[in-house]
Amino acid sequence: MTRRLAALCLAALFVLAATPASACLPGHFTFTPGSTAVSANDRSIADDMVAAWRARPDIRWSLSPNDQSEDSPAVKVRRARLRGEAVREALISRGIPAASLEISDEAVADTATMSGTTGFGRVWVREIEPLPAGGQPWRGC
């Protein structure tokens, strides 16, 4: 069941990325099991986001956190929310305005029903539409 769900999620991501009307999913921040701290390994994603914001100050992103642990739904939702807030605060501290970042409440709620054995969590980053006229999605997707 878990493999099937993972396969369906990946298929949906590929469809989203391949659909011209959709903004791409440029990356994600990864969290170790139980952690809500942004990793230094994710510095390149943050750097890319800062560079994109400097080039296009009107850019906005949705942060979609999740938690794939076997903890209770309440614990997973709380941890997902904290992960989203940690990424948001890390990006704000690098100069991206708070108004350019939103945490997806839907993604936080969906994490309650996720299952997995890895315990890892992610905060997916997605550019919010509409793109400017003639504009390119972040990372040229």
Secondary structure, DSSP 8 states (H G I E B T S, - for coil): -HHHHHHHHHHHHHHHHH-TTS----EEEEE-TT--S--GGGHHHHHHHHHHHHH-TT--EEEEE---SSS-HHHHHHHHHHHHHHHHHHHHHTT--GGGEEE-HHHHHHGGG---SS--EEEEEEE-S---TT---GGG-
